[in-house]
Amino acid sequence: MLKIAVIIALLLLAFIAVKYLNETQQKTIIKLLLVVLGGVTLLFLGSELFR
């Protein structure tokens, strides 16, 4: 559970840091962060289901 909390905290920090970039970089990085968040969610759910 601590791993998930750390991952979420780092993603939130990344979202905060994105506001200092220009608009095109923001869109690209937000899409990438959403993909990472989705992947982590699927990985977490998969690991909990198969435990």
N, C-alpha and C positions, 0 to 999 in steps of 0.2 A: 504494500500500500504506500510505503514511503517513496518508492520509485515513481509511482504515478503522481504523487504530490510534487516531487521534484520536477518531473517532466512538465506538468501543468504550470508550475511557477516559472520555469524557463520560457515556455511559450507565451505566458503573459508578459514577461519581461521583453520578449521579442516584439510583441504587439505594441508595447509602449515605445520601444526604440524606433519602430517603423514610422511614427508620426514625424520624425525629423528628416525623413528622406523625401525626394521629390515624388510627384504623383505616379509616374510610370513605374518607378521602383517600388512604391508602396503596393500597387496592384499585383506586381509580380511576386513580391515577398509574401503578401497576404495569401495569395493562392497556394504558394508553396507551404506556408504554415498550416493552412487548412488541410492540405494533403497529408502533412506529417501528423497533425492531430487525428485525422481519420484513421491513418495507419496505426497509430498508437492505440486508439480506441479498439480497433479490430483485434490487434495483438493481445490487448488486455482481456477482452471478452473471450477470445479463443483460449487463452491460457487458463482462465477461470472455468470455462466449460469443460476442458479436458483434464482438469486436475483431479 
